[in-house]
Amino acid sequence: MKEDMLKWDEKHLKDFMPNSQSEFLVKCVQTLPKGRVLDIACGNGRNAKFLADRGFVCECIDISPVAINKLVNIPNIIPLCLDLDHYEIIPDHYEVILDFYFLDRRLFEGIKKGLKVGGVFLMETFIKNDSYPANIHEEKILQEGELQEMFWNFDILYYDKKLINRSGKNIQAVQFCAKKRSE
């Protein structure tokens, strides 16, 4: 959607997004199988750059041309400016799929099919917590147990919750790492 693109372009022009890789990704990098990575809603590519420097080939998808243009000509990075509302993940194609702070439940089936056997899915995003209400649309917040239910046929390698500060408010986020089993 054009309005989504403009909103994210504006945020990237203001350099609003974090530049350093996720601490969670750093914690999990040794468990990731080498190969092809899909970084969903990659933003400025902070996580893909970290993996590309370690020999992974990263397909980076984002709706923002401003964000994607920052990734052009970086070795091991394939930047793709696409609207995820109209994107289908290639089946059995990736060793790793990353999804950091972009929740679209419609993508979960594609993520499961897109990973090769032994492939790893990493997600970090907001989770519902009444003690720390978020000023985020309800559909953009996971429910407790939702990832475990959706990825029931994966081996969960890591699951934890943490508080993050967003605009001066504490919000709870979940960190999830799961490996695709053979069928």
C-alpha positions as a printed Julia matrix, in Angstrom:
183×3 Matrix{Float64}:
  0.0     0.0    0.0
  1.25    3.4   -0.96
  0.54    4.89   2.49
  2.64    2.15   4.17
  5.51    2.86   1.8
  5.36    6.6    2.49
  5.16    6.06   6.27
  8.24    3.82   6.29
 10.14    6.01   3.83
  9.65    8.93   6.2
 10.92    6.92   9.18
 13.99    5.79   7.24
 14.7     9.3    5.98
 14.71   10.49   9.59
 17.05    7.6   10.42
 14.56    6.55  13.1
 15.44    2.85  12.95
 18.18    1.13  15.0
 21.41    0.46  13.13
 23.05   -2.26  15.18
 22.07   -5.9   14.81
 19.64   -7.46  17.24
 21.23   -8.84  20.42
 18.92  -11.82  20.02
 20.34  -12.54  16.55
 23.88  -12.33  17.92
 22.9   -14.8   20.66
 21.49  -17.26  18.07
 23.94  -16.88  15.19
 25.89  -20.04  16.06
 22.72  -22.13  15.75
 21.95  -20.9   12.23
 22.69  -23.19   9.28
 24.82  -21.46   6.64
 23.07  -20.61   3.42
 20.27  -18.42   2.14
 18.44  -16.04   4.49
 15.14  -14.23   4.01
 14.87  -11.05   6.08
 11.19  -10.05   6.18
 10.54   -6.29   6.48
 14.28   -5.81   6.81
 14.25   -2.04   7.22
 17.79   -0.72   6.94
 19.14   -4.27   6.84
 20.87   -4.17  10.21
 20.41   -7.92  10.78
 21.09   -8.94   7.19
 24.36   -6.96   7.14
 25.48   -8.8   10.27
 24.75  -12.18   8.65
 26.13  -11.18   5.23
 29.45  -10.32   6.91
 29.48  -13.92   8.17
 28.97  -15.51   4.76
 25.18  -15.82   4.61
 23.41  -14.74   1.4
 20.52  -12.52   2.46
 17.39  -11.65   0.5
 16.1    -8.48   2.12
 12.48   -7.46   1.57
 10.99   -4.15   2.57
  8.25   -1.87   1.28
 10.44    1.23   1.65
 12.61    2.2   -1.33
 14.56    4.49   1.01
 15.47    1.51   3.21
 16.17   -0.87   0.33
 18.4     1.63  -1.47
 20.73    1.56   1.55
 21.41   -2.12   0.8
 22.35   -1.86  -2.87
 25.88   -3.07  -3.71
 26.51   -4.7   -0.34
 28.13   -8.13  -0.82
 25.88  -11.11  -0.02
 22.76   -8.94   0.11
 19.93   -9.06  -2.43
 17.66   -6.07  -1.76
 14.04   -6.39  -2.91
 11.55   -3.53  -2.63
  8.25   -5.39  -2.32
  4.92   -5.11  -0.54
  4.59   -8.2    1.66
  0.81   -8.05   1.17
  1.5    -9.35  -2.35
  4.5   -11.6   -1.78
  4.7   -15.38  -1.59
  7.7   -16.95   0.08
  9.48  -19.45  -2.18
  8.89  -22.98  -0.83
 11.84  -25.03   0.5
 14.31  -22.27  -0.36
 15.82  -20.81   2.83
 18.07  -22.01   5.61
 17.07  -19.04   7.78
 14.09  -16.69   7.9
 14.19  -13.56  10.06
 11.18  -11.54  11.16
 11.93   -8.69  13.56
  9.08   -6.44  14.65
  6.81   -7.1   11.67
  3.82   -9.25  12.53
  1.66  -10.45   9.66
  0.11  -13.77  10.6
 -0.67  -14.48   6.93
  3.06  -15.05   6.41
  3.39  -17.87   8.96
  2.37  -20.67   6.57
  4.76  -19.33   3.93
  7.55  -19.13   6.5
  7.01  -22.76   7.49
  6.99  -23.88   3.84
  9.84  -21.58   2.83
 12.34  -23.12   5.23
 14.29  -26.19   4.22
 14.32  -29.09   6.68
 16.73  -28.06   9.44
 16.13  -24.39   8.63
 15.68  -21.89  11.44
 13.06  -19.19  11.99
 13.9   -16.27  14.26
 11.26  -13.8   15.36
 11.34  -10.92  17.77
  8.16   -8.9   18.15
  5.63   -7.5   20.59
  3.55   -9.83  22.78
  0.43   -9.0   24.75
  0.99   -8.18  28.39
 -1.61   -6.37  30.49
  1.1    -5.07  32.84
  2.77   -3.27  29.95
  0.05   -2.09  27.56
  1.34   -1.1   24.16
  0.22    1.78  22.0
  0.27   -0.61  19.04
 -2.64   -1.97  17.03
 -3.91   -5.21  18.58
 -3.37   -7.19  15.36
  0.34   -6.32  15.53
  0.77   -7.95  18.94
  1.18  -11.69  19.51
 -0.91  -13.52  22.05
  0.75  -15.72  24.67
  1.4   -19.2   23.2
  0.59  -18.15  19.64
  4.02  -18.9   18.18
  4.27  -22.26  19.92
  0.86  -23.2   18.55
  1.62  -22.03  15.01
  5.04  -23.73  14.92
  4.0   -26.87  16.84
  5.83  -29.1   14.36
  9.15  -27.23  14.8
 11.76  -27.76  17.51
 11.73  -24.64  19.68
 15.37  -23.78  20.34
 14.76  -20.58  22.29
 11.78  -18.71  23.71
 11.94  -15.76  26.06
 10.27  -12.45  26.79
 11.91   -9.14  27.55
 10.92   -5.55  28.21
 11.88   -2.96  25.65
 11.52    0.79  25.86
  9.49    2.37  23.1
  8.75    6.09  23.22
  9.38    6.14  26.97
  7.1     3.19  27.74
  8.03   -0.38  28.62
  6.54   -2.92  26.22
  6.98   -6.67  26.31
  8.6    -8.43  23.35
  9.07  -12.11  22.64
 12.18  -13.78  21.2
 11.54  -17.02  19.33
 13.92  -19.38  17.56
 12.63  -22.63  16.04
 14.07  -25.3   13.74
 12.06  -27.06  11.04
 11.83  -30.81  11.57
 11.8   -33.38   8.8
  8.24  -34.24   7.86
